[in-house]
């Protein structure tokens, strides 16, 4: 483990491991083993930081999907798969819950010039 990783908080450490392979079906046991700690300790440390293993994995996969939708023309089913989802409908449902639009609606809300979607505009910004 690198010095920088050892000095980061627990959620950053988990993100670092998970983001290396979002297709993998991660378990908290695997991650705690890589961090040389127990599952119980990892759960407690993440809870102290206001998050959980599932929340981190959920967010990483959706943000990865968002970036792929912005930066590629891959079909939604391929984006879903590459983010670790086995079901396009589950990806679509979770994406809508998180960002307020389906992946298809999101993609169509970004014009050809790559301007930001209204989803990402700051309140009061013009």
DRENGUVO-278058 format. One line per 2 residues: their letters; for each residue x, z, y of N, C-alpha, C. Coordinates in pm, whole numbers, plus 50000, padded with zeros to 5 digits. Last residue first. Layout:
# DRENGUVO-278058
A = X:Z:Y:X:Z:Y:X:Z:Y ~ ...
# end
This chain:
# DRENGUVO-278058
XX = 47441:48567:53133:47381:48434:53155:47484:48326:53135 ~ 47357:48888:53009:47457:48781:53031:47386:48649:53047
XX = 47164:49070:52941:47193:49052:53082:47296:48945:53113 ~ 47307:49131:52629:47195:49154:52719:47239:49144:52864
XX = 47508:48865:52502:47499:49003:52547:47377:49018:52637 ~ 47429:48651:52234:47444:48671:52376:47428:48818:52410
XX = 47378:48605:51968:47503:48671:52003:47523:48691:52151 ~ 47138:48473:51949:47153:48595:51870:47274:48675:51917
XX = 47163:48231:52078:47110:48343:52156:47123:48476:52082 ~ 47480:48100:51966:47338:48119:51946:47291:48232:52036
XX = 47729:47933:52152:47678:48051:52083:47527:48048:52075 ~ 47804:47588:52090:47773:47699:52179:47714:47814:52099
XX = 47879:47358:51963:47927:47484:51909:47901:47602:52001 ~ 47773:47122:52032:47895:47160:52104:47949:47293:52056
XX = 47536:47103:51894:47650:47023:51848:47781:47063:51915 ~ 47401:47444:51895:47401:47301:51923:47530:47233:51878
XX = 47245:47663:51688:47375:47634:51747:47381:47484:51771 ~ 47012:47674:51555:47012:47730:51690:47145:47709:51762
XX = 47063:47584:51302:46999:47488:51393:46994:47541:51536 ~ 47175:47818:51195:47257:47698:51209:47194:47600:51308
XX = 46948:47985:51198:47067:48018:51274:47150:47893:51300 ~ 46779:47855:51020:46737:47870:51159:46859:47900:51248
XX = 46938:47884:50789:46903:47751:50838:46861:47756:50984 ~ 46950:48167:50760:47073:48088:50778:47044:47948:50835
XX = 46690:48310:50969:46740:48265:50838:46869:48188:50862 ~ 46738:48578:51204:46707:48438:51173:46752:48408:51031
XX = 46826:48837:51230:46699:48800:51291:46656:48656:51269 ~ 47050:48945:51108:47070:48865:51228:46941:48815:51294
XX = 46959:49110:50892:47075:49149:50973:47080:49077:51107 ~ 46738:48980:50781:46728:49122:50819:46839:49160:50916
XX = 46851:48727:50731:46743:48740:50828:46727:48885:50875 ~ 47035:48800:50532:47083:48738:50656:46977:48754:50765
XX = 46865:48886:50329:46958:48981:50392:47010:48929:50526 ~ 46733:48639:50274:46659:48759:50311:46748:48860:50384
XX = 46950:48475:50200:46864:48440:50313:46788:48561:50364 ~ 47046:48614:49974:47133:48591:50090:47048:48564:50214
XX = 46820:48590:49812:46867:48723:49851:46958:48713:49974 ~ 46807:48312:49783:46696:48381:49848:46736:48522:49890
XX = 47040:48257:49645:47027:48207:49781:46915:48281:49854 ~ 47214:48473:49441:47081:48425:49475:47077:48382:49621
XX = 47459:48572:49426:47419:48487:49314:47284:48424:49340 ~ 47699:48611:49679:47559:48619:49640:47533:48525:49523
XX = 47954:48581:49776:47933:48675:49667:47788:48693:49625 ~ 48001:48384:49950:47997:48520:50007:47969:48625:49899
XX = 47972:48158:49805:48108:48193:49847:48116:48331:49912 ~ 47689:48152:49779:47775:48173:49662:47914:48222:49703
XX = 47617:48097:50047:47569:48217:49979:47659:48251:49860 ~ 47738:47848:50082:47780:47962:50164:47740:48092:50095
XX = 47585:47702:49901:47729:47716:49878:47785:47833:49959 ~ 47330:47716:50014:47351:47769:49878:47498:47790:49850
XX = 47370:47588:50262:47344:47732:50258:47369:47788:50119 ~ 47642:47350:50263:47501:47386:50244:47486:47537:50226
XX = 47890:47335:50520:47855:47363:50381:47706:47393:50371 ~ 48005:47282:50756:47874:47219:50733:47832:47236:50587
XX = 48153:47560:50935:48152:47453:50834:48014:47389:50829 ~ 48127:47759:51126:48250:47680:51122:48252:47566:51022
XX = 47881:47891:51101:47929:47846:51232:48039:47742:51221 ~ 47870:47950:50832:47762:47869:50890:47804:47814:51026
XX = 48096:48112:50811:48093:47983:50742:47984:47892:50798 ~ 48012:48331:50965:48127:48251:51008:48130:48114:50939
XX = 47797:48421:50805:47775:48380:50944:47889:48290:50991 ~ 47933:48493:50571:47833:48386:50571:47807:48332:50709
XX = 48084:48704:50672:48152:48588:50615:48056:48469:50611 ~ 47875:48874:50735:47959:48822:50844:48039:48701:50796
XX = 47780:48927:50475:47695:48859:50573:47776:48802:50689 ~ 48001:49054:50355:47946:48931:50298:47861:48855:50399
XX = 48034:49279:50521:48142:49180:50504:48088:49048:50453 ~ 47786:49413:50483:47824:49360:50614:47934:49254:50603
XX = 47801:49480:50207:47687:49405:50262:47727:49337:50393 ~ 48030:49642:50204:48027:49517:50128:47917:49424:50181
XX = 47939:49854:50369:48059:49777:50404:48058:49643:50334 ~ 47718:49948:50225:47701:49897:50362:47820:49811:50404
XX = 47841:50035:49986:47744:49925:49985:47725:49864:50123 ~ 48000:50250:50084:48061:50136:50015:47967:50015:50020
XX = 47887:50355:50410:47895:50367:50265:47961:50242:50208 ~ 47921:50556:50711:47895:50432:50638:47899:50461:50488
XX = 48022:50764:50866:47890:50708:50896:47858:50578:50825 ~ 48244:50894:50797:48263:50788:50895:48131:50717:50927
XX = 48144:51054:50598:48194:51120:50719:48215:51019:50832 ~ 48106:50854:50407:47989:50920:50465:48027:50990:50596
XX = 48373:50805:50341:48294:50699:50404:48170:50758:50472 ~ 48436:51053:50224:48511:51007:50342:48433:50897:50415
XX = 48256:51055:50004:48251:51159:50107:48319:51113:50235 ~ 48345:50832:49855:48206:50839:49906:48196:50939:50022
XX = 48607:50919:49800:48584:50798:49878:48443:50798:49937 ~ 48554:51146:49641:48626:51159:49769:48601:51037:49857
XX = 48424:51023:49425:48358:51128:49502:48423:51144:49639 ~ 48617:50854:49321:48494:50797:49377:48426:50898:49468
XX = 48951:50957:49420:48834:50961:49332:48715:50896:49400 ~ 49231:50738:49488:49146:50853:49517:49028:50852:49421
XX = 49381:50500:49518:49438:50621:49455:49363:50747:49496 ~ 49274:50268:49590:49310:50357:49700:49368:50489:49650
XX = 49210:50162:49347:49312:50093:49428:49360:50180:49543 ~ 49006:50342:49279:49129:50337:49199:49241:50270:49278
XX = 48813:50276:49464:48873:50410:49472:49003:50415:49391 ~ 48755:50018:49372:48813:50036:49505:48879:50173:49515
XX = 48645:50068:49120:48762:49982:49135:48834:50008:49266 ~ 48425:50232:49195:48529:50281:49105:48658:50200:49117
XX = 48260:50072:49337:48331:50176:49411:48443:50235:49326 ~ 48307:49731:49244:48245:49861:49223:48325:49963:49303
XX = 48252:49383:49310:48322:49509:49333:48238:49630:49294 ~ 48268:49103:49190:48159:49202:49183:48221:49341:49189
XX = 48416:48861:49405:48431:48962:49300:48313:49060:49305 ~ 48387:48717:49632:48318:48669:49511:48320:48772:49399
XX = 48553:48826:49820:48410:48857:49830:48330:48807:49710 ~ 48849:48931:49836:48778:48853:49735:48630:48891:49735
XX = 48943:49067:50058:49036:48982:49984:48969:48893:49880 ~ 48753:49240:50144:48759:49110:50210:48856:49014:50142
XX = 48806:49474:49996:48691:49390:49965:48704:49250:50022 ~ 49041:49578:50125:49039:49544:49982:48928:49445:49951
XX = 48956:49613:50389:49076:49536:50359:49078:49491:50213 ~ 48738:49786:50361:48719:49648:50411:48836:49559:50375
XX = 48876:50019:50282:48781:49954:50190:48759:49810:50232 ~ 49020:50067:50517:49091:50046:50391:49001:49974:50291
XX = 48813:50111:50698:48904:49998:50718:48980:49966:50589 ~ 48705:50344:50590:48623:50223:50590:48710:50100:50614
XX = 48920:50526:50630:48876:50489:50495:48795:50361:50494 ~ 49154:50416:50884:49050:50504:50831:49000:50449:50698
XX = 49512:50364:50838:49379:50326:50884:49275:50422:50827 ~ 49752:50423:50721:49718:50494:50843:49577:50461:50894
XX = 49775:50252:50505:49773:50395:50478:49729:50475:50602 ~ 49797:50008:50635:49677:50036:50556:49664:50186:50530
XX = 50052:50036:50748:49935:50016:50835:49806:50049:50760 ~ 50212:50055:50518:50204:50167:50610:50079:50156:50698
XX = 50058:49916:50220:50139:49907:50341:50117:50030:50429 ~ 50085:50000:49883:50000:50000:50000:50090:50000:50123
# end
